[in-house]
Amino acid sequence: MPVENPKLRRLTQRKPVDAEAIDRFLERETFPLQSGRVTTFVYRGEAESVRLRHWIYGLPTSQAFERLDDTDLWHLSVALPARSRVEYKLEVERGGDRELIRDPLNPLEAHDPFGSNSVCHGLGYSVPEWTRPDPEARPGTVEKLEVPTRAFGGRREVGVYLPPRYRRRRLHPLLVAHDGGDYLNYSSLQTVLDNLIYRHEIEGPVVVLTRAEDRLREYADDPRHARFLCRDLLPLLEKRYSLDPRPAARVLMGASFGAVASLSAAWRNPGIFGGLLLQSGSFAFTDIGESRRGPAFAPVVKFMNRFRRKPGRPVEKIFISCGIYESLIYENRSLVPLLQETGMKIRYREARDGHNWENWRDQLRQGLSFLLPGPLWMVYE
């Protein structure tokens, strides 16, 4: 049954629907059109076809717009559940050529290492205020550090975020963020850290921002990566910075393959780290038959099958988040009861979002405050 938007219906009821009526309509409204849970995407321009391309697992990835009468206005209405956030592009066909573009009528966009997408906010979703710069929050600093590595050979460069209250005479927790530069660039990680520390919601950590040279290989349960973290990186950090030596004060975090790398490193080295922050983990496994995820996932499947048979207790606390609109939602949901049976403290959160950096940004407050809780009293210097 087609979904209709009352705002668009009012336009079509005014005959004729000429260019001036469309101009007034476009000037008056904001896009995509929202009416309750009905979202209407609109495109204006000559084309043979217009399609919505999105990243919502479970729906057709390409949905056709309809042309409004004989005009150059195209539209598509869909019903979005409350609090949804959707990234998308428009596929416009002209003269037999197809082009993927951001929505010209929508100023909202999100960025990732591959470019940018338009963003649609469903009813009830808003960007968390703690992800925006707060002029009252003192900023931390980011410096570069070269790490000699026997695990990989040569040297690796990492970034190090020092909290605004970093002091040599105080012990600070350690957070190691896989793909840390991407977290900074696309998930507002430094702003989030500054804000949560300022509000005393988390204890100010030293945050190491790592980057892999061969990400899909190194993060897929590569023993060299675990050795790099535990034997190359951690000892150097302990010499250079004032860190709390307790495992409970050491947390690994990552998204997608970075979540696999975090879980794998902790599992290979139980008792070194106390917490894991795992976002949209690529936790592919098989119960029967072979995985259809492709060759890049083969070592992940092998690792996850071993882990699921004997998870042990690599850490004390794990925070897991995943988007409901991701193909990985089944694997992440399946992992939760297994982890709970081990006696580890588990917190799991879902969002009506996809596999993207702003979804991961929106879950940082809950994850970090669970793993690195701040004081319940004011701190004076």
C-alpha positions in Angstrom: 0.0 0.0 0.0 1.6 3.3 -1.1 2.6 5.8 1.6 1.5 9.4 1.1 2.7 12.6 2.6 -0.1 15.2 3.3 2.2 18.1 2.4 2.8 16.7 -1.0 -0.9 15.8 -1.4 -1.9 19.5 -0.8 0.5 20.5 -3.7 -1.1 18.0 -6.1 -4.6 19.2 -5.3 -3.8 22.7 -6.6 -4.3 22.6 -10.4 -2.4 23.2 -12.5 0.8 22.2 -10.7 3.0 24.6 -12.6 6.6 25.8 -12.1 5.6 28.7 -9.9 3.6 26.4 -7.6 6.6 24.1 -7.3 8.9 27.0 -6.6 6.7 28.2 -3.7 6.5 24.6 -2.4 10.3 24.2 -2.4 10.8 27.6 -0.7 8.3 26.9 2.0 9.3 23.4 3.0 12.4 21.7 4.4 13.5 18.4 2.9 13.1 15.5 3.2 9.5 16.3 4.1 8.4 15.0 7.5 4.8 14.3 8.4 4.6 12.0 11.5 6.4 8.9 10.5 6.1 9.5 6.8 9.2 10.8 5.1 9.1 12.1 1.6 12.2 12.5 -0.5 11.9 15.1 -3.3 14.1 15.8 -6.3 13.6 18.5 -8.9 15.2 18.2 -12.4 14.8 16.6 -15.8 15.7 13.0 -15.7 14.6 9.6 -17.0 14.5 8.2 -13.5 15.4 9.0 -9.9 16.0 6.4 -7.3 16.7 6.4 -3.6 19.9 4.5 -2.7 20.2 3.9 1.0 22.0 1.6 3.5 19.0 0.0 5.4 19.5 -3.7 5.5 16.3 -5.6 4.8 14.8 -3.1 2.4 15.6 -2.9 -1.4 18.7 -0.8 -1.7 17.2 1.1 -4.6 13.7 2.5 -4.6 12.1 4.4 -7.5 10.7 7.9 -7.3 7.5 8.9 -9.1 7.3 11.9 -11.4 4.6 14.4 -10.3 2.2 14.7 -13.3 4.1 16.2 -16.3 6.4 18.3 -14.1 10.1 18.0 -13.3 9.3 17.2 -9.6 10.0 13.6 -8.4 9.0 12.2 -5.0 9.1 9.0 -2.9 7.4 8.5 0.4 8.4 5.9 2.9 7.4 5.1 6.5 10.4 5.4 8.9 10.2 4.1 12.5 10.6 6.7 15.1 14.1 7.9 16.0 15.5 6.6 12.7 18.6 8.1 11.2 19.3 7.1 7.5 22.2 8.0 5.2 21.4 8.0 1.5 22.1 9.2 -2.0 20.0 9.9 -5.1 20.7 7.9 -8.3 19.7 10.2 -11.2 19.5 8.9 -14.7 19.9 11.4 -17.6 20.6 10.5 -21.2 21.2 6.9 -20.3 23.9 7.8 -17.7 23.4 7.3 -14.0 25.0 9.5 -11.3 24.9 9.1 -7.5 24.6 12.5 -5.9 23.8 14.0 -2.5 20.3 15.3 -2.1 20.4 18.9 -3.5 17.4 19.9 -1.3 18.8 18.5 2.0 21.7 20.4 3.7 22.4 17.6 6.2 25.3 15.4 5.3 27.7 12.9 7.0 31.2 12.1 6.0 33.3 9.0 6.1 36.7 7.9 4.6 34.9 7.2 1.2 33.2 10.6 0.8 29.8 11.9 2.1 26.1 11.1 2.1 22.9 13.0 2.7 21.2 12.3 6.1 17.6 11.9 6.9 16.4 12.3 10.6 13.2 10.4 11.4 10.6 11.6 13.9 12.2 11.8 17.4 15.8 11.7 16.3 18.2 14.5 17.2 21.9 14.9 17.2 23.0 14.4 20.8 24.0 17.8 22.3 27.1 16.3 24.0 28.6 15.7 20.5 28.7 19.4 19.8 31.5 21.7 20.9 30.9 23.3 24.4 32.7 26.6 24.9 32.8 25.8 28.6 34.7 22.6 28.1 38.5 22.7 28.3 40.0 21.0 25.2 42.4 18.1 25.5 45.5 18.0 23.2 46.6 15.5 20.6 50.2 14.7 20.0 52.0 12.2 17.8 54.0 9.2 19.0 56.3 6.8 17.1 56.2 3.3 18.3 59.0 0.9 17.5 57.4 -2.5 16.7 58.9 -5.9 16.6 55.5 -7.4 15.8 55.3 -5.6 12.5 58.9 -4.5 12.0 59.9 -0.8 11.7 57.9 1.9 13.4 54.2 2.8 13.6 52.9 6.3 14.3 49.9 6.8 16.6 48.1 9.8 18.0 47.7 10.4 21.7 44.9 12.4 23.2 45.8 13.9 26.6 42.8 15.0 28.7 42.7 18.6 29.8 43.4 17.7 33.4 46.3 15.4 32.5 49.0 15.6 35.2 52.1 13.5 35.7 51.3 13.2 39.4 48.0 11.5 38.7 47.2 8.1 37.3 45.0 8.1 34.2 43.0 5.3 32.6 44.0 4.2 29.1 41.7 3.9 26.1 43.1 2.5 22.8 40.9 3.4 19.8 41.3 1.4 16.6 41.0 3.7 13.6 41.4 6.5 16.0 41.9 9.1 13.3 38.6 8.2 11.8 36.9 8.5 15.2 38.3 12.0 15.4 37.3 13.0 11.9 33.9 11.4 11.6 32.7 10.6 15.1 33.7 13.9 16.9 35.7 11.8 19.3 37.8 14.7 20.7 34.7 16.9 21.2 32.9 14.0 23.0 35.9 13.3 25.2 36.2 17.0 26.1 32.5 17.3 27.0 32.2 14.1 29.0 35.4 14.8 31.0 34.2 18.4 31.6 30.8 17.1 32.9 32.6 14.4 35.0 30.7 11.7 33.2 34.0 9.8 32.5 37.4 9.7 34.1 39.8 11.6 31.8 41.7 8.9 29.9 44.8 9.0 27.8 43.5 7.9 24.4 45.8 6.2 21.9 44.6 6.6 18.3 45.9 3.7 16.2 45.9 3.1 12.5 46.5 -0.1 10.6 48.5 -0.3 7.4 46.6 -3.3 6.2 43.4 -3.0 8.1 41.4 -6.0 6.9 44.3 -8.3 7.5 45.7 -6.9 10.7 42.3 -6.5 12.4 41.0 -10.0 11.5 42.6 -11.8 14.5 46.1 -11.3 13.3 48.4 -12.4 16.2 50.9 -9.7 15.2 48.3 -7.0 16.0 47.8 -8.4 19.5 51.5 -8.5 20.1 51.8 -4.9 18.9 49.3 -3.7 21.4 50.6 -5.7 24.4 54.3 -5.9 23.8 55.2 -2.9 21.7 52.6 -0.2 22.5 51.6 -0.8 26.1 55.1 -0.8 27.6 56.0 2.4 25.7 52.9 4.1 26.9 53.6 3.1 30.5 57.1 4.6 30.3 56.0 7.9 28.7 52.6 8.6 30.4 51.2 8.5 33.9 48.8 5.5 33.5 46.8 3.6 36.0 48.4 0.1 35.9 45.2 -1.8 36.8 43.6 -3.9 34.0 40.3 -2.3 34.9 41.7 1.0 33.8 42.6 -0.2 30.3 40.0 -0.3 27.5 40.1 -1.3 23.9 37.6 0.1 21.4 36.8 -0.2 17.7 34.1 -0.3 15.1 33.4 -3.0 12.4 36.7 -4.8 11.9 38.2 -2.6 14.7 35.8 -4.3 17.1 37.0 -7.7 16.0 40.6 -6.5 16.6 39.7 -5.3 20.1 38.0 -8.6 21.0 40.7 -10.7 19.5 43.6 -8.8 21.3 41.8 -9.1 24.6 41.0 -12.8 24.1 44.6 -13.6 23.2 45.8 -11.7 26.3 43.3 -12.2 29.1 43.8 -10.0 32.1 45.7 -7.3 30.3 42.7 -5.2 29.5 39.6 -4.6 31.7 37.0 -3.3 29.2 36.0 -3.4 25.5 33.9 -1.0 23.6 32.7 -2.9 20.5 30.6 -1.0 17.8 28.9 -2.8 14.9 31.5 -5.6 15.2 32.0 -7.7 12.1 31.5 -10.8 14.2 30.8 -13.2 11.3 30.5 -16.9 12.4 29.0 -20.1 11.2 26.8 -22.6 12.9 26.4 -24.8 9.9 27.7 -24.6 6.3 30.1 -21.9 5.1 30.0 -18.1 5.5 28.8 -16.0 2.6 30.6 -12.9 3.8 33.5 -13.3 1.4 37.3 -14.0 1.7 38.1 -11.0 3.8 35.9 -12.5 6.5 37.5 -16.0 6.5 39.9 -15.4 9.3 37.2 -13.6 11.3 34.8 -16.5 10.9 37.6 -18.9 12.1 38.3 -16.7 15.1 34.7 -16.2 16.0 33.9 -19.9 15.8 36.8 -20.6 18.2 35.7 -17.8 20.5 32.1 -18.9 20.6 33.1 -22.4 21.6 35.3 -21.2 24.5 35.0 -17.4 25.2 36.7 -17.5 28.6 36.7 -14.2 30.4 39.1 -11.9 28.6 37.9 -8.7 30.3 35.4 -7.7 33.1 33.1 -5.3 31.2 32.0 -5.1 27.6 29.8 -2.4 25.9 28.3 -3.5 22.5 26.3 -1.3 20.1 24.9 -2.0 16.7 22.5 -0.4 14.2 19.2 -2.2 13.6 19.6 -1.3 9.9 22.9 -3.2 9.6 23.4 -6.6 8.1 25.6 -7.3 11.2 22.7 -6.9 13.7 22.1 -10.7 13.9 25.8 -11.5 14.7 25.9 -8.7 17.4 22.6 -9.8 19.0 23.7 -13.4 19.0 27.0 -12.5 20.8 25.3 -10.9 23.8 23.8 -13.9 25.6 27.0 -15.8 25.1 29.0 -13.1 26.8 26.5 -12.8 29.6 26.9 -16.5 30.4 30.6 -15.9 31.2 29.9 -13.6 34.1 31.3 -10.5 32.4 29.3 -7.3 32.8 27.6 -6.6 29.5 25.8 -3.6 28.3 24.1 -3.7 24.8 22.5 -0.9 22.8 20.8 -0.8 19.5 20.0 2.3 17.3 17.8 2.7 14.3 20.8 3.5 12.2 23.2 1.8 9.8 26.9 1.0 9.6 28.4 4.4 9.9 30.5 6.8 12.0 27.7 8.9 13.3 25.8 5.9 14.6 29.0 5.0 16.5 29.4 8.6 17.7 25.9 8.6 19.1 26.7 5.6 21.3 30.0 6.9 22.7 28.5 8.5 25.8 26.8 5.3 27.1 29.8 3.2 26.2 32.5 5.4 27.7 30.6 6.2 30.9 30.0 2.5 31.4 33.6 1.5 31.0 35.4 4.6 32.4 32.9 6.1 34.8 33.7 9.5 36.2 33.4 10.8 39.7 30.0 11.7 41.3 31.5 14.7 42.9 33.1 17.9 41.6 36.8 18.0 41.1 38.7 21.1 42.0 42.2 22.0 41.0 
